[in-house]
Amino acid sequence: MDESVVRKYLTAGDIAERVKRRAEREVKPGVRLLDLVSTLESYVVELGGRPAFPVNVSVDHEAAHRTPYADEESTIPEDGVVKVDVGVHVDGFIADTAITVALSEKHRDLVEAAREALEKALSFVRPGVRASEVGAVIERTVRSRGFKVVRNLSGHSLAEYTIHAGETIPNYRDPLNFSRLKPGVAYAIEPFATTGSGVVHSEKRVSIYAVKPSAVYRNTSEEQLIEAITKKVRTLPFTERWFPELVALLGLERFRETLKTLSKKNYLISYPVLSDTPGSYVAQFEETVLILSDKSVIVTTSKNTP
C-alpha cells in the first residue's frame, strides 16, 4: 500500500477517534438527535476531514442506519442505549468507528459484552487470519456474557470512496466465509451484542441514501438532481439535511418524496433503519484496522502510528 494512502487512513482514523470521544461526552438525556449529529459532523470538518456517511444515532433496539430527518425533534431518552457510528474520509480513504453509551447501569453488562468482543477480536486480527475466526472470537465473547450477537450485521472491508467493499467480517463463526484478511486492505470490525433475537429487520423509516453507480436515467430533471448529489458526495451515503440548497429549491417534503421515488426507481440505494425486536437492547463497538504486510494497525485510536 502506498505510504500516502496509509497516511490518509491514519489521518481519517485520528479524526474519527476524536469525534467518537466527543460523542461520548455529548450523549445525554434530552439532547436532540439533530443537534448531536450536526455537532459531530461539523467537528469532522473542523478537524480537516469529511463525513463518509451521516452520523448514525441508533437507540435501544435500533442497531444501525438511524440518522435524524432535517425537521426531526426526537431526543435521547433517559435510560437509552445509544449507539453513535461515525465515518470520516480523507480524499476518499475511510475510517469507520462506533461507540455505545448506556445511560443506565442496568445495561452495563450488555455494553461491556460488545466492548470486550471488539477488544478480543482486534487482538486476534493479523495478516492472513480467516474472517470467520475473527467472528468466532466475537461470538464466543458475547455469548459468555449471556447475550447474542446480531448474525445479519457484519464488519466489512473498506476501499476508496466505498464503505462496503465486498468482504465481510461476520460476528459469528461462519463456515461458508473462507476469506482471509489481506495486506493493503482496511477493515471495519464491529461486534453487535443484543438482548433480543440476534436478527435485525428493516424498518419503514429511511433517512440515508446513496447514489447507485450503475443507474441509467430516463428523465432529465432526475438526472440533474442525481448529478447535484453526486457532485457533493460521489456515491457515499447521504441524508436530506446535507442538501439545504435542494431543500430550499424543492421544499423539504417534496425533496424527501423525490428521494423515495428515486430509490423505488433503483437510482438510489436506500438504507432503512435496522432493528432487533421491540423492547430489546443492542450495543455496538467498532474500529477500523489497516492490514499491512507484517502487522495490523488500528487507525481509529489515538495510538495509530504504524
C-alpha positions as CSV (number, residue, x, y, z in Angstrom):
1,M,0.0,0.0,0.0
2,D,1.3,3.4,-0.9
3,E,2.6,5.4,2.0
4,S,0.4,8.4,1.2
5,V,-2.7,6.2,1.3
6,V,-1.6,4.9,4.7
7,R,-1.2,8.4,6.0
8,K,-4.7,9.3,4.8
9,Y,-6.2,6.3,6.6
10,L,-4.3,7.3,9.7
11,T,-5.4,10.9,9.5
12,A,-9.1,9.9,8.9
13,G,-8.8,7.5,11.8
14,D,-7.4,10.1,14.2
15,I,-10.2,12.5,13.3
16,A,-12.8,9.7,13.8
17,E,-11.4,8.8,17.2
18,R,-11.6,12.4,18.3
19,V,-15.2,12.7,17.1
20,K,-16.1,9.5,18.8
21,R,-14.8,10.7,22.1
22,R,-16.7,13.9,21.7
23,A,-19.8,11.9,21.0
24,E,-19.3,10.1,24.3
25,R,-19.3,13.4,26.1
26,E,-22.3,14.8,24.1
27,V,-24.7,11.9,24.6
28,K,-27.0,13.0,27.4
29,P,-30.8,12.5,28.2
30,G,-32.9,15.2,26.4
31,V,-30.3,16.1,23.8
32,R,-31.9,16.5,20.3
33,L,-30.6,13.9,17.9
34,L,-30.4,16.6,15.2
35,D,-28.3,18.8,17.4
36,L,-26.0,15.8,18.3
37,V,-25.3,14.8,14.7
38,S,-24.9,18.4,13.5
39,T,-22.3,19.0,16.2
40,L,-20.4,15.8,15.4
41,E,-20.5,16.3,11.6
42,S,-19.3,19.9,11.9
43,Y,-16.5,18.7,14.2
44,V,-15.4,16.3,11.5
45,V,-15.0,19.2,9.0
46,E,-13.4,21.4,11.7
47,L,-10.7,18.7,12.2
48,G,-10.0,18.5,8.5
49,G,-12.0,15.5,7.4
50,R,-15.2,14.9,5.6
51,P,-18.2,12.8,6.8
52,A,-18.1,9.4,5.0
53,F,-21.7,8.9,5.9
54,P,-24.3,10.7,8.1
55,V,-23.6,10.1,11.8
56,N,-25.8,7.3,12.9
57,V,-27.5,7.6,16.3
58,S,-29.4,4.3,16.9
59,V,-31.3,4.0,20.2
60,D,-32.2,0.9,22.3
61,H,-33.4,-1.9,19.9
62,E,-32.3,0.0,16.8
63,A,-28.9,-1.3,15.6
64,A,-28.0,0.8,12.6
65,H,-28.8,3.4,10.0
66,R,-30.7,5.9,12.0
67,T,-29.9,9.5,11.4
68,P,-32.4,12.3,12.1
69,Y,-34.5,13.9,9.5
70,A,-33.9,17.6,8.8
71,D,-37.0,18.6,10.8
72,E,-36.9,15.9,13.5
73,E,-37.4,16.8,17.2
74,S,-36.5,13.4,18.7
75,T,-34.3,13.4,21.8
76,I,-32.1,10.9,23.7
77,P,-34.2,9.0,26.2
78,E,-33.4,8.9,29.9
79,D,-32.3,5.3,30.1
80,G,-31.2,4.9,26.5
81,V,-28.7,2.6,25.0
82,V,-27.3,5.0,22.4
83,K,-25.0,3.8,19.5
84,V,-23.1,6.5,17.7
85,D,-21.5,5.4,14.4
86,V,-19.1,7.8,12.8
87,G,-17.4,7.7,9.4
88,V,-14.6,10.1,8.2
89,H,-12.8,10.2,4.9
90,V,-9.7,11.9,3.8
91,D,-9.6,12.0,0.0
92,G,-11.9,9.0,-0.1
93,F,-10.0,6.8,2.4
94,I,-12.4,6.0,5.2
95,A,-12.2,5.4,8.9
96,D,-15.4,3.9,10.4
97,T,-15.9,3.7,14.2
98,A,-18.7,3.4,16.7
99,I,-19.3,3.6,20.4
100,T,-22.3,2.7,22.7
101,V,-23.2,5.0,25.6
102,A,-25.6,3.4,28.1
103,L,-27.4,5.9,30.2
104,S,-28.4,3.4,32.8
105,E,-26.3,1.0,34.9
106,K,-28.7,-1.8,34.1
107,H,-27.3,-2.1,30.6
108,R,-23.7,-2.1,31.6
109,D,-23.2,-5.8,31.1
110,L,-24.5,-5.6,27.5
111,V,-22.3,-2.7,26.6
112,E,-19.3,-4.5,28.1
113,A,-20.0,-7.6,26.1
114,A,-19.8,-5.7,22.9
115,R,-16.7,-3.8,24.0
116,E,-14.9,-6.9,25.2
117,A,-15.8,-8.7,22.0
118,L,-14.2,-5.9,19.9
119,E,-11.1,-5.8,22.1
120,K,-10.5,-9.6,21.8
121,A,-11.3,-9.5,18.0
122,L,-8.7,-6.7,17.5
123,S,-6.1,-8.6,19.4
124,F,-6.7,-11.6,17.1
125,V,-6.6,-9.6,13.8
126,R,-3.4,-10.1,11.7
127,P,-2.5,-10.5,8.1
128,G,-3.9,-13.8,6.7
129,V,-6.3,-14.6,9.6
130,R,-9.6,-16.1,8.5
131,A,-12.5,-13.7,8.8
132,S,-14.7,-16.5,10.2
133,E,-12.1,-17.0,13.0
134,V,-12.5,-13.3,14.0
135,G,-16.2,-13.9,14.0
136,A,-15.8,-16.9,16.3
137,V,-13.9,-14.8,18.8
138,I,-16.7,-12.2,18.8
139,E,-19.5,-14.8,19.2
140,R,-17.7,-16.7,21.9
141,T,-17.1,-13.5,23.9
142,V,-20.6,-12.2,23.6
143,R,-22.3,-15.5,24.4
144,S,-20.0,-15.9,27.5
145,R,-21.7,-12.9,29.0
146,G,-25.2,-14.2,28.3
147,F,-26.1,-12.2,25.2
148,K,-26.5,-12.9,21.5
149,V,-24.6,-11.5,18.5
150,V,-26.5,-9.9,15.7
151,R,-25.9,-12.5,13.0
152,N,-27.0,-10.5,10.0
153,L,-24.8,-7.5,10.6
154,S,-21.1,-7.7,10.0
155,G,-17.8,-5.9,9.7
156,H,-16.6,-5.2,6.2
157,S,-13.7,-4.2,4.0
158,L,-13.3,-0.5,3.0
159,A,-12.0,1.0,-0.2
160,E,-11.6,4.4,-1.7
161,Y,-15.0,6.1,-1.5
162,T,-16.5,2.7,-0.7
163,I,-17.8,1.8,2.7
164,H,-18.8,-1.8,2.0
165,A,-16.1,-3.0,-0.4
166,G,-17.1,-6.6,-0.8
167,E,-15.5,-8.6,2.1
168,T,-17.4,-9.3,5.3
169,I,-16.2,-10.0,8.9
170,P,-19.0,-12.0,10.4
171,N,-19.9,-11.7,14.1
172,Y,-20.1,-15.5,14.4
173,R,-18.2,-18.5,13.1
174,D,-19.4,-18.7,9.5
175,P,-18.2,-21.9,7.9
176,L,-19.0,-20.6,4.4
177,N,-16.8,-17.5,4.8
178,F,-13.4,-18.6,3.5
179,S,-11.8,-15.1,3.1
180,R,-8.7,-14.0,4.9
181,L,-7.6,-10.5,5.9
182,K,-5.4,-9.2,3.2
183,P,-2.4,-6.9,3.4
184,G,-3.2,-3.5,1.9
185,V,-6.8,-3.6,2.9
186,A,-8.7,-1.7,5.6
187,Y,-11.4,-3.5,7.6
188,A,-14.1,-2.3,9.9
189,I,-14.6,-4.7,12.8
190,E,-18.0,-4.2,14.5
191,P,-19.5,-6.6,17.0
192,F,-23.1,-6.1,18.0
193,A,-24.5,-7.7,21.2
194,T,-28.2,-7.9,21.8
195,T,-30.8,-8.9,24.4
196,G,-33.1,-9.7,21.5
197,S,-33.4,-12.3,18.8
198,G,-30.0,-11.7,17.2
199,V,-31.5,-10.9,13.9
200,V,-32.3,-7.4,12.7
201,H,-35.1,-6.4,10.4
202,S,-35.7,-3.4,8.2
203,E,-38.0,-0.7,9.5
204,K,-40.1,1.6,7.2
205,R,-38.1,4.6,8.3
206,V,-35.4,5.6,5.7
207,S,-33.2,8.7,6.1
208,I,-30.0,7.6,4.5
209,Y,-29.4,7.0,0.7
210,A,-26.6,6.6,-1.7
211,V,-26.4,7.1,-5.5
212,K,-26.3,3.8,-7.4
213,P,-23.2,4.0,-9.6
214,S,-24.7,1.9,-12.5
215,A,-28.1,3.6,-12.8
216,V,-29.3,4.7,-16.2
217,Y,-31.6,7.7,-16.1
218,R,-34.7,8.3,-18.3
219,N,-35.6,11.7,-17.0
220,T,-33.5,14.8,-17.4
221,S,-34.6,16.5,-14.2
222,E,-34.0,13.3,-12.2
223,E,-30.5,13.1,-13.8
224,Q,-29.8,16.7,-12.9
225,L,-30.8,16.0,-9.3
226,I,-28.6,12.9,-9.1
227,E,-25.7,14.9,-10.6
228,A,-26.1,17.6,-7.9
229,I,-25.9,14.9,-5.2
230,T,-23.0,13.1,-6.8
231,K,-21.0,16.3,-7.1
232,K,-21.2,16.8,-3.4
233,V,-20.8,13.2,-2.0
234,R,-20.0,11.0,-5.0
235,T,-21.5,7.6,-4.2
236,L,-21.1,7.8,-0.4
237,P,-24.2,7.7,1.8
238,F,-26.0,10.9,2.4
239,T,-29.1,12.4,4.0
240,E,-31.6,15.1,3.2
241,R,-30.2,17.6,5.7
242,W,-26.9,17.7,3.8
243,F,-28.6,19.4,0.9
244,P,-30.1,22.7,2.2
245,E,-29.9,24.1,-1.3
246,L,-32.1,21.4,-2.7
247,V,-34.5,21.7,0.2
248,A,-34.7,25.4,-0.5
249,L,-35.4,24.8,-4.2
250,L,-38.0,21.9,-3.8
251,G,-39.2,22.2,-0.3
252,L,-38.4,19.6,2.4
253,E,-41.4,17.3,1.8
254,R,-41.0,17.3,-2.0
255,F,-37.3,16.6,-1.7
256,R,-38.0,13.8,0.7
257,E,-40.6,12.3,-1.5
258,T,-38.3,12.7,-4.5
259,L,-35.6,10.6,-2.7
260,K,-38.1,7.9,-2.0
261,T,-39.2,7.9,-5.7
262,L,-35.6,7.7,-6.9
263,S,-35.0,4.8,-4.6
264,K,-38.0,3.0,-5.9
265,K,-36.7,3.5,-9.5
266,N,-33.4,1.9,-8.4
267,Y,-31.4,5.1,-8.9
268,L,-30.6,5.4,-5.2
269,I,-29.7,2.7,-2.7
270,S,-31.8,3.2,0.5
271,Y,-30.6,2.2,4.0
272,P,-33.6,1.6,6.2
273,V,-33.2,1.6,10.0
274,L,-32.2,-1.9,11.1
275,S,-33.7,-3.0,14.4
276,D,-34.0,-6.1,16.7
277,T,-37.2,-6.9,18.4
278,P,-39.0,-4.0,20.1
279,G,-38.2,-3.9,23.8
280,S,-34.7,-5.4,23.3
281,Y,-31.4,-3.5,23.5
282,V,-28.4,-3.6,21.2
283,A,-24.9,-2.5,21.8
284,Q,-22.1,-1.9,19.2
285,F,-18.5,-1.0,19.1
286,E,-16.4,-0.6,16.0
287,E,-12.8,0.2,14.9
288,T,-11.1,0.3,11.6
289,V,-8.0,-1.8,11.1
290,L,-5.4,-1.4,8.4
291,I,-3.7,-4.7,7.4
292,L,-0.1,-4.1,6.4
293,S,2.4,-6.7,5.2
294,D,3.5,-7.8,8.6
295,K,1.0,-6.4,11.1
296,S,-2.3,-4.7,11.7
297,V,-2.8,-1.1,12.8
298,I,-6.0,0.1,14.5
299,V,-6.4,3.5,12.8
300,T,-9.3,4.8,14.9
301,T,-7.4,5.2,18.1
302,S,-5.1,7.9,19.4
303,K,-2.2,5.4,19.1
304,N,-2.4,4.7,15.4
305,T,1.3,5.0,14.4
306,P,2.3,2.0,12.3
